[in-house]
Amino acid sequence: MELFASIWPLLLMFAIFYFLLIRPQQKRQKAVQQMQSDLKKGDKVVTIGGMHGIVDAIDEGQVVIKSGDGSRLTFDRAAIREVKND
């Protein structure tokens, strides 16, 4: 019984860390991966660097983004932070 009493706080701390830190991070990561895999031509996107543009072409691991001045830049899929719904 004494062994259980000494391990109980450690188990409680692990459970708290899991539900407050680990699980929400896994959910966010899964949502970002889903968004990046669902990209399609014509989507308005924002990169992790803050550049806004429209997806012009999609390759296996790269995305070509057309910016406001008409230039086309190539980014990795992982560089896309969000898809705008405007």
C-alpha positions as CSV (number, residue, x, y, z in Angstrom):
1,M,0.0,0.0,0.0
2,E,2.9,2.3,0.8
3,L,4.4,1.7,-2.7
4,F,1.1,2.7,-4.3
5,A,0.9,5.9,-2.3
6,S,4.4,6.9,-3.5
7,I,3.7,6.2,-7.2
8,W,0.2,7.8,-7.2
9,P,1.4,11.4,-7.6
10,L,3.7,10.5,-10.5
11,L,0.8,8.8,-12.3
12,L,-1.4,11.8,-11.7
13,M,1.2,14.2,-13.0
14,F,1.7,12.0,-16.2
15,A,-2.1,12.0,-16.8
16,I,-2.3,15.8,-16.3
17,F,0.6,16.3,-18.8
18,Y,-1.0,14.0,-21.3
19,F,-4.4,15.7,-21.3
20,L,-3.2,19.3,-21.1
21,L,-0.1,19.2,-23.3
22,I,0.5,16.1,-25.4
23,R,-3.0,15.3,-26.6
24,P,-3.9,18.9,-27.8
25,Q,-0.6,19.1,-29.6
26,Q,-1.3,15.8,-31.4
27,K,-4.7,17.1,-32.4
28,R,-3.3,20.3,-33.8
29,Q,-0.6,18.4,-35.7
30,K,-3.1,16.0,-37.2
31,A,-5.3,18.9,-38.3
32,V,-2.3,20.7,-40.0
33,Q,-1.3,17.6,-41.8
34,Q,-4.9,17.0,-43.0
35,M,-5.1,20.7,-44.3
36,Q,-1.7,20.3,-46.1
37,S,-2.8,17.1,-47.8
38,D,-6.1,18.6,-48.9
39,L,-4.6,21.5,-50.7
40,K,-5.9,22.1,-54.2
41,K,-5.2,24.5,-57.0
42,G,-6.9,27.9,-56.4
43,D,-6.8,27.8,-52.6
44,K,-5.8,31.0,-50.9
45,V,-3.0,30.2,-48.5
46,V,-0.7,31.8,-46.0
47,T,2.9,30.4,-45.5
48,I,4.7,30.1,-42.2
49,G,6.7,33.2,-43.3
50,G,3.5,35.2,-43.7
51,M,3.3,35.3,-47.5
52,H,-0.3,35.3,-48.9
53,G,-1.0,33.8,-52.2
54,I,-3.0,31.4,-54.3
55,V,-2.0,27.8,-55.0
56,D,-1.0,27.6,-58.7
57,A,0.3,24.1,-58.9
58,I,0.8,21.1,-56.6
59,D,3.5,18.4,-56.7
60,E,4.1,15.5,-54.3
61,G,6.0,17.6,-51.7
62,Q,6.0,21.1,-53.2
63,V,3.4,23.8,-53.9
64,V,3.8,26.7,-56.3
65,I,2.1,29.8,-55.0
66,K,1.2,32.8,-57.1
67,S,1.7,36.0,-55.2
68,G,-0.2,39.3,-55.6
69,D,2.3,40.7,-58.2
70,G,2.0,37.6,-60.4
71,S,5.3,36.0,-59.4
72,R,5.3,32.3,-58.7
73,L,7.2,30.9,-55.8
74,T,7.8,27.2,-54.9
75,F,7.4,26.1,-51.3
76,D,7.4,22.8,-49.5
77,R,3.9,21.6,-48.4
78,A,5.0,21.9,-44.8
79,A,5.5,25.6,-45.3
80,I,1.8,26.2,-45.7
81,R,0.4,27.5,-42.3
82,E,-3.3,27.9,-43.2
83,V,-5.9,28.0,-46.0
84,K,-8.0,31.2,-46.1
85,N,-11.7,30.8,-46.7
86,D,-12.2,34.3,-48.3
